[in-house]
Amino acid sequence: MRKGTILGGAVLVAAIAATPARAQDRPSYELPAIEVTVLQTDLHQRAMDLYEIPARWAEAADLHRQAAEQLLDNDAGQFFGFSRASLLYFYAGETGQARKNMERAARVAEATGDILTAANAWVDAAFIAVAEGYAGKTREFVREARLLADADVVSEEARAALLARIDGAPAEPASARVALAHRFGSVASLSTPTAD
């Protein structure tokens, strides 16, 4: 996995050098450089290179899933791999794999404390289960989303949006596929950098 380095230490040293002499009388400590793990592993990059080839979307999904599985359990980076794999499996028509990977993404988000993301992933998993025709899983995932929607860390506005998504859930596979395609956007949009 490629790693990048934040030059925080250099900035700190420059700031200390620029302070007046009396402020430097206090002991100062140089902070070690902080390593930042770059999300774009070779597997993720290989997967993204396949986005323009619809016949290879399932292969791209496999690569994202493999990248996620190489990380420690509940590493926050797993969410990207599992959720991206889910979207690509969905686009490739493999709803069973899409559902399983969105469920894994939801569990990772929940384990890492990102409750709102987890709740939305559970709703996405429920929609995928509807598209798959798997009513039992749909009910299970909706129950998980509702539990998280009631968490104290979820704002009233976010809770209302989540419940509106749940209450407006499609009842049949065809309408679920349309709703998911609308939510997920196109495969081309996956290559577009986002602000988050």
C-alpha positions in Angstrom: 0.0 0.0 0.0 1.4 3.4 -0.9 1.9 5.8 1.9 2.1 9.6 2.0 3.6 11.9 4.6 2.1 15.1 6.0 4.8 17.7 6.4 3.4 18.8 9.7 6.8 18.4 11.4 8.4 20.8 8.9 5.6 23.3 9.5 6.1 23.0 13.3 9.9 23.5 13.0 9.4 26.5 10.8 6.9 28.0 13.3 9.3 27.4 16.2 12.1 29.0 14.3 10.0 32.1 13.6 8.9 32.6 17.3 10.7 35.2 19.5 13.6 34.1 21.6 11.8 34.2 24.9 9.0 31.9 23.6 11.8 29.4 22.7 13.0 29.3 26.3 10.3 26.6 26.9 11.2 23.1 25.9 9.9 22.2 22.5 9.4 18.8 21.0 9.5 17.9 17.3 6.6 15.8 16.3 7.2 12.8 14.1 5.9 12.9 10.6 2.4 11.5 10.4 1.9 8.7 7.9 -1.3 8.8 6.0 -2.5 5.6 4.3 -3.5 6.3 0.7 -6.8 4.7 -0.2 -5.9 4.1 -3.8 -4.2 0.8 -3.5 -3.1 -1.1 -6.6 -6.2 -3.2 -6.5 -8.5 -0.2 -6.3 -6.6 1.5 -9.1 -6.9 -1.7 -11.3 -10.6 -1.8 -10.5 -11.1 1.9 -11.5 -9.3 1.2 -14.8 -12.2 -1.2 -15.7 -15.0 1.3 -15.1 -15.3 2.1 -18.8 -15.8 -1.5 -19.7 -19.3 -2.7 -18.7 -18.5 -6.4 -19.4 -15.8 -6.1 -16.7 -17.7 -4.4 -13.9 -18.0 -7.6 -11.9 -14.2 -8.0 -12.1 -13.8 -4.4 -10.9 -16.1 -5.2 -8.0 -14.0 -8.3 -7.2 -10.9 -6.1 -7.0 -12.5 -3.5 -4.7 -13.7 -6.3 -2.5 -10.3 -8.0 -2.4 -8.7 -4.6 -1.5 -11.2 -4.3 1.4 -10.5 -7.8 2.6 -6.8 -7.2 2.7 -7.3 -4.6 5.5 -7.8 -5.4 9.1 -11.4 -6.1 10.1 -13.4 -2.9 10.7 -10.6 -0.7 9.2 -12.4 2.4 8.0 -10.9 1.9 4.5 -12.9 -1.3 4.2 -16.1 0.8 3.8 -14.8 2.2 0.5 -13.9 -1.2 -0.9 -17.1 -3.0 0.1 -19.5 -0.2 -0.9 -17.7 0.4 -4.2 -17.8 -3.4 -4.8 -21.5 -3.4 -4.0 -22.3 -0.6 -6.5 -20.3 -2.4 -9.3 -21.9 -5.7 -8.6 -25.3 -4.0 -8.8 -24.4 -2.4 -12.1 -23.2 -5.8 -13.3 -26.5 -7.4 -12.4 -25.2 -9.5 -9.5 -27.6 -8.3 -6.9 -26.7 -11.1 -4.4 -23.1 -10.0 -4.3 -24.2 -6.4 -4.3 -26.4 -7.0 -1.2 -23.6 -9.0 0.6 -21.0 -6.3 0.1 -23.3 -3.4 1.1 -24.1 -5.3 4.2 -20.4 -5.6 4.9 -19.9 -1.9 4.2 -22.8 -1.1 6.7 -21.2 -3.3 9.4 -17.8 -1.6 8.9 -19.3 1.9 9.1 -21.2 1.0 12.3 -18.1 -0.6 13.9 -16.1 2.5 13.2 -18.8 4.8 14.7 -20.0 6.4 11.5 -23.7 5.8 12.4 -25.3 8.0 9.7 -23.3 6.3 6.9 -24.1 2.9 8.4 -27.8 3.7 8.5 -27.8 4.8 4.9 -25.8 1.7 3.9 -28.4 -0.5 5.6 -31.1 1.3 3.6 -29.1 0.7 0.4 -28.7 -2.9 1.4 -32.5 -3.2 1.9 -33.2 -1.7 -1.5 -30.8 -4.1 -3.1 -32.5 -7.0 -1.2 -35.8 -5.7 -2.7 -34.2 -5.7 -6.2 -33.0 -9.3 -5.5 -36.5 -10.4 -4.3 -35.1 -11.3 -0.8 -37.9 -10.1 1.6 -36.4 -11.5 4.7 -33.2 -9.6 4.3 -35.1 -6.5 3.4 -36.9 -6.6 6.8 -33.6 -7.3 8.6 -31.8 -4.4 7.0 -34.7 -1.9 7.5 -34.7 -2.9 11.2 -31.0 -2.2 11.4 -31.4 1.2 9.7 -34.3 2.2 12.0 -32.3 1.3 15.1 -29.4 3.5 14.0 -31.7 6.3 12.9 -32.8 6.5 16.6 -29.2 7.0 17.8 -28.5 10.2 19.7 -25.7 11.2 17.3 -28.2 11.3 14.3 -29.7 14.8 13.9 -33.4 15.2 13.6 -33.0 16.3 9.9 -30.8 13.2 9.1 -33.3 11.0 11.0 -36.2 12.4 9.0 -34.3 11.8 5.7 -33.5 8.2 6.7 -37.1 7.4 7.7 -38.3 9.0 4.5 -36.0 6.8 2.5 -37.3 3.7 4.4 -40.9 4.7 4.2 -40.6 5.4 0.5 -38.8 2.1 -0.2 -39.9 0.4 -3.5 -41.9 -2.8 -3.1 -40.9 -4.6 -6.3 -37.6 -5.5 -7.9 -37.9 -3.3 -11.0 -38.7 -0.1 -9.0 -35.9 -0.9 -6.5 -33.4 -1.1 -9.4 -34.6 2.3 -10.7 -34.3 3.8 -7.2 -30.8 2.4 -6.7 -29.6 3.5 -10.1 -30.9 7.0 -9.3 -29.1 7.0 -5.9 -25.9 5.5 -7.1 -25.6 7.5 -10.3 -23.6 6.0 -13.2 -20.4 4.1 -13.2 -18.7 7.1 -14.8 -19.7 9.2 -11.8 -17.7 6.8 -9.6 -14.5 8.1 -11.1 -15.4 11.7 -10.3 -13.7 12.8 -7.1 -16.1 13.9 -4.4 -15.7 16.6 -1.7 -15.9 14.0 1.1 
